[in-house]
Amino acid sequence: MRPSSLAFHILNLALCCSSLVQAADSNYERVEQLENVPEGWSRGSRPSVSMLMTFNLAIFQSNAAEFEQKLIGLSTPGHATYGQHMTREEVNEFLRPHPSVLGRVLAWLKSENVPASFIEEEGNWIKFTVPIVQAEQMMKTRFFYFHQYAQKSTAIRTLGYSVPSDIHPYVQLIQPTTRFSNLGSLKTSRLIQPKVASPEDLAAGCRRVITPACIRDLYGIGNMTTRPSRQNILGISGYLDQYARYRDFDHFMAHYAAENTNNFTVVSIHDGQNDQNSSLDSTEASLDVQYAISLADAVRAAFYTTGGRAPIIREVGRINGTESTNEPYLDQLHYLLSLSDHELPAVLSNSYGEDEQSVPESYANATCSLFAQLGARGVTVLFSSGDSGPGGSCLSNDGQNRTKFLPEFPSSCPFVTSVGGTHDTDPEIAISFSGGGFSDLFPRPTYQDTAVDGYLSKLGSQWSGLYNPQGRGIPDVAAQASNFVVRDHGSWALVGGTS
């Protein structure tokens, strides 16, 4: 929500609250606090205090365990409730906070003069929009521009924030505040940079490159003709200026799936774009869209493009503040969960992630619970397990630089299906860069016990101390991840990855 009629309201607030925000007083308690600016980021100037920001406030779920058990039941074949998915209204009612708790939080917003028309409730989440000057007063904090020069991006964030003591026990988080995203396309690994496909590559068989026909043959999909329900939608997520190019898509389909007349619809979330004239690399989006749709017969497809990358810093002082206040996962998840049941995708494919250790635990838990809500409503959510092997940098970010394996988030959330990578066909074996391992945040779900216990028994003491054997294991499944032929910017390329 980006209100455009608050000029007078903002001016009054700026005049009233222009003095420095004082340290949190005795009636406030800290919700989150970072000791230092996260690695790779540097603090810059102050944003305009009149700039509007939209915040997502999560209230702790008192019945989270009960909801998770309900989800496991309706997702488990043979269970009495298998397949009995919940409606949007049922999920929201199940997770809605106790009226007294919700009333206290809403009363706080009202007492801080947040207009009722700029407050939205959805289950255990409350979204509100205020000028930065008002947000600073409400949360006893200061916002700054923070720059990440490696990715040429910026974000408006803070290192800590507080809420009144009487609602502190109920507030799980408020974002965007302390969340410094390292969200990335999994094609950014130096191991799997795209390369130009030669004529010899394109003429080679499935032992050298992967095409839709290779996938169909290897996994026994066949060239079947289906008549799927029109309510079934195949969703493909797009972030970080990755655009699905129509001309490349048409060329690919004509070459590798001429009999398939499928197309896709672009759905914009939080000002997400699908710029057909961008010079930026878009092999991630090309791979995702071209293969998903060429392999899915007669299925409606939607490319959900979410405005989730902070803007490129071209010159000091030239920053698009609207884009630098975003939070892509939450934006997409709240959008999807707001849809009516027949508008939801049946499958949502995601090729993005980041080291789990870079994600605040409160944020990871709150976001994972939103994926659980999608699952309860019948959406299968797929995430690539990562393209940096089990360890990535293999160093902890807790200041101790301990050697450890680093799982990927959101792949580590137990309510998504994590997809790893393989290569070759005879035999098909795990590929070296495939992400995998065990979560440090999420305990192992019971549905993994049999498989993981057997694996750990064979592993023995190898790698002991480098991973959490009680954590959720990833990936759940794996498939081909090397030398996919794609069409991007008018040329053929070979790409790889767990996408």
N, C-alpha and C positions, 0 to 999 in steps of 0.2 A: 504494500500500500504506500503510495507516495502522495499525500494530501497536498493540494496546491492552493488552499484558501486559508492559510494560517499566518499570513504576513503580519497582521495586526497583533495576533496572539504572540507570535515570536518576538516582535519588537518589544512588547510589554515585558515578556520574560527576560529578554536580554538586558533591559534597563533595570529590572528588579534584581537580577541574579548575576550581574556582571562582576561582582567582587569575587575574590578567590574562594574556591571551595575549601572549606575548613576540614581538618582531619576529622575522621569519623568520631562522633561524640558517643557518650555512654549509652545512648538509646539505639545505637546501630551496632551490627556485628558483621565482620568480614565474611563474604560468601566464598570468594576465591582470591588468591594472591600469588603472583609470580615474583620470585625473588630477584630475577634478572630478566632483561630483554632476551628472548629466545635467540639461540645461535643463528646467525645468518641475517638477523634483522637489526636495524638501527633506528633510534628514535629521531623524529624530525620535528617540524613545527606544529603549532596548534592549528586545528581546523577552524573554520568559521563557526562561531557559537550558534549562529542561526540555522545551520544546516540540520535538516531532518534526518533522524535515524530511526529505523524500525527494529525493535528488540523482541526476542523470543524468550519468554519466561516459562521455565518448566517447573511444575509443582511435583514433589515426590509422589510416586504412586504407592498408596498404602496397600494395594492388592496386586502388586507386580508379580509375585510368585504364583498367585492363583491364575492370573492372566497367562503367564508363560506355560503353565501346565495345561490350560485349556487349548492353547495354540499347539502344543506338542500332540495332544489328543486328536485334534481335527486334521493334523498333518501326518499321522501315523496309520498306514494301511492296516486294516484289521481292528482298529480301535472303534468303539461304539459310536464315536462322534466324527469319525474320519470323513472328510469332505463337507462337513456341515459348517461352512464358512460364515463368519459374522457379517452383519451389515454395518454400514458406517455409523448408524445411530446406536447399534448395539455396542460397538467398540467404544464410542464416545461415552455412553452411559456407564459402561463397565469401569472405565478409567477416570471418570469425572471425580474430582476431589470432593471430600465431604463439604456440604454447603457452608459450614462454619469456616473451613479453611479457605475455600474460594472467596467467601465473603470478606475475610480479612485482607487477602491480597488485593481484591478489587477496591476495598476501602482505602488501602494505601495509595493506589493509583488515583483514586478520586481526590484524596487529601492533597495530592501533589498537582492537582489541577490538570490531569490528563483528560482531554475531552472524551466523553463516552463514545463518540462516533469514531474515535481512533483507537478503540480497544476491541479485540476479537478474542473469543473463547473457542477452543477446540479441544475437547477431552481434558487432559491435564496440562495443556499449554495455553498461555495467554500472550497475544501479540499486541504491542502498543507502539505508537509512533509519537516521538517528541523531538524538539530541537535539542542539540547537544548541550546547550546551556542548562536546559531543564533536566536532562539525563544526568549531568554531573551533580546537580543539586540533589536529585533523588537518590543517587547511588554513592554520594560522597567520594567522588573520584575526579580525575582529569583525563580527557582523551587527547591523543596526539596522532599525527601521521607517523606510521612506522614503515620503513623502506626495506625491501628485500632486493638488493641490486642484482643478485645472481639470476633472478627471474624477472627483473625489471618491473617489479610490482610494488604496490603500496596498499596500506590498509589503515583505517582509523580504529585504534584499539586503546586499551588501558592495561595496566599491570595488576589491577585489583579493584574490587568494588564491594560495597556493603549494602545491607538492607536493614530496616528497623528490626529490633530484637524480637518483637512479637510475631513477625512472619518468617524470621530466619530459619526456624526448624522445618519449614515447609518448602522453601525455595531451593530447588536443585541447582539451577543455574539461570543466568541471564546472558544471552549472546546476541550479537557479537560484542564481546568485551575483551576477554583474556585469551581468546582462541586465535592463535597465529597459524593459519593453515599452511601446510606444505603439500596440499593436494596436487597431484600431478598425473598426467597421462602416463601409463606404464610403458609407453614407447620412448620415454626420455632416457632410459638406460643406455649407456654407451655400448652395451653388449648387443643391442638389437636395433641399432639405427637403420632406417630404411636404406635400401640400395637400389640402383637402377636395374631393372630386369632386361637382360639381353635377349635378342631373338632366339638364341640357343636355349635360354631359360624357359621362354614361353613355349618352345616346341618340345621341351623335355617332359618326361612322364612324372608320375606321382612319387618316384623315388628321389626326385630333385626339387620339385616345387609342389605347392598345394593349391588346388583349385576347387571350386564347388563340387565338380565331378569326383575328385579324389576323396573329399569328405563323405560324399554319398556312398561311394564304393567301400571305403575303409570301415565305416560304421553301419553299413547295411541299411541306409536310409532309403535308397531306391528312388526311382522317378515316379512315385505314386501320385495319384490325383485325389485330392481330398476336398471336402465341402465343410470347412470349419464354421462354427457359429460366427455370425457377424459381430457378436459381442466380444470375441477374442481379439485382443490387441497385443501385438508384440512391441514392447517399449524398448527404446535404445537411448541411453543417456549421453548427452553431450555437454562438456564443460570446457573451460580454458581456451576459448576461441577456436575450438575444433568445429569446423563447419562441414556439413554433408553436401557435397557438390552435385548438383543435378546432372550436369553434362558428364561428369566422370561416372556417376551411377548408371546413366543410360548406356554409356559405352561399355561398361563392365557387363551389364545385364545382357546386352545384345551379343556380346562375345561368349559369355559363359553360361547364360541362363535364358536363351532367346525364347524358350517356351513359357517362361514365367513372366506374366504381365503385371506382377506386383509393383507397387510404388510405395511411397511413404508420405506421411503428413508431418509437417514441422509444427511443433507446439512450443511457444515461447514462454519461459518462466522467468520472472524477475528481469525483464528486459533482455532475455537471451536473444542472440542474433543467429542468422545463418547466412553470413556474408559471402556471396558468390564471387566477389572480386578481391577478396583478401589474398595477400601474397604469403600469408603464414602457412606453415606446414599443416596438413589436415589428414595425414595418413591414418591417424587413430579413428577419426570419424569415417573415413573411406572404408577401412577394414571392417568396422563394426556394421555399418549400414549395408555394404555390398554383400557380405557373407550372410548376415542374418536374413536378409530378404531373399537372396538367391536360393537359400536352403529351405525357406518356409513357404509352403505352397498355399496360395490363395488366402494369406493371412493379412489382415489390416496391420500396418506398421506405423509407429509414431516415433519421431526423433525429438526427444525432449531436450531442447537447448536452454540451459540455465545460465543466466548472467552471473558467473561465479568467479571470474578472475578480476583481481584489482587491476586498475589501468596501468599501461606502460608509462613510465616517468620520462617524458620527453624533455621538459625543462623544469627547473625549480619554480614552483608556484603554479604550474599548469597541470593540475590534477583534477580528474572528474570525481568529485566527492561522492556522488550517488553510487558509483561502482565500487568505491573503496569501503563502503559500509556493508558489503554483502556477506553472506554465509551460505555457500552453494548447497551443501547437503540439506540443511534445514529448509532452505527455500524450496527445493524440489520435493522433499518429503511432505511438507505441509501442503503444497499444491496438490500432490497426488492424493493425500488423505482427505482433502476437501472435496474430491470428485465424488459424484454419485457412483453407486456400485457398478452400474453397467458401463461407466466411462473409464474405469480402471483398466490398466493393461493386465493381461493374464501372466505375462512374463516381463521382467524389467532387467535388461542387460547393462552392466556397468563395467567400464574398463579403466577405472581410476582408483587411486588409493595413496596411502602414505604410511610411513613407519608408525606402528601403534604407539610407540613410546613418545611420539611428538604430539599425541592427542590427549588433552586433559581427561582424566578418568570420568569426571561428571559429564563432560560432553559426549564421550564414547558411550556411556551408559544411556544417556537420554536419546542419542541418535539411534542406538541399537534397538531401543524400545519402540521407536517409530518404524523401523524395519519389521519388528514383530507385529505391529499393527497392520502393516501391509500384508504380512503373511496370514494373519487371522482373517483378512478379507479376501484371501484366495490368490494373492499375487506371489509368484515365484520370483525371488530377487537373486540375481546372479552377480557375483563380483570376481574379478580376476585376482589370483592370489599373490601377484607381484612378479617382477622380472629381475630381482636382484638376489636370487637364491634364498637360502634360509636365513642369511645373516645381514645382508646389506653392508653397511659399514662395520658391523659386528662390534660397535662400541655403544655403551650406554650413554645417555645424555643427562645423567644425574649428578654430573660433576666429578664422578669417580673414574670415568672412562674404562669401565669394566668390559671385558670381552664377553659378548653374549649374542645369541641369535635374535633377530628382529622381525617379528611377524608384521603383516600388513593389516591396516584397518581401512575400510569396514569389513574386509574379508574375514577378519577374526570374530566378527559378531556371530553368535550361534544361530541367528535367525535368518541368515542368508546362506546361499549355496556358494562355496568357494571353489573356483575352477583353476587348476594348475595346468602345467604344460608338458607335452611329450614331443618326441620326434622319431623319425624312421617308421617303417611299417612292418618289417619282418626281421626281428621283433620290434614292436613299438615300445620305447623306453622313456623314462623321465628325462627331460631336458635340463641341462645344468643350471640355467638361470631361473627355473621355475621357483616361485616363492612357496614356502612351506614352513611348518613348524607348529608351535603351540603358543596360544595367547597368554600374555602376562596379566590381562585384565579380566577375561571371561573364563569361568570354570568350565570344565568339560561337560557338555550336555550328556544325559544318559544315553541318547541314541547313538553316541560314539563309543560307548564303553567296550563293546565286543571287539571292534576293529582296532581301537587304540591300545587296549590291553595286550592284544596279540602282537602288535607292532613293538610296543615297549619291551615286551618279554624277549623278543628277538634282538632288540637293540642293546639290551643290557646296560652296562655302565658307560658305553661310548657316548661322548658329548655331555656327560653328566655335569651339571652346574651351568651349562650354557642355555638351557631352556627350562620351561616350567612343565613338568610331566602331568600336572593336574589341570592344565589349561585346555581350552577348546583347540582341537587339532585342525590344521588346514594343510592342503585343500581337501575338499570332499570328493571331488572327481577331477579328472584331467583329460585333456585332448590335445590334438596337434597344435604346435605353437611356433613353427619355424617355416620360413620361406613361403608365405602366402602371397600369391599374386594379387595386387590391387591396382586400381587406376586412380591417380591423384595428380591434379594440376595438368591433366592432359597427357600424362606419361605413365608407363607401366613401371611398377616398383615391386620389390620383394620386401616384406616386413615380417616380423615375428613378435611373439609375446603371448602372455596368458590371456590377452583380450579375446 
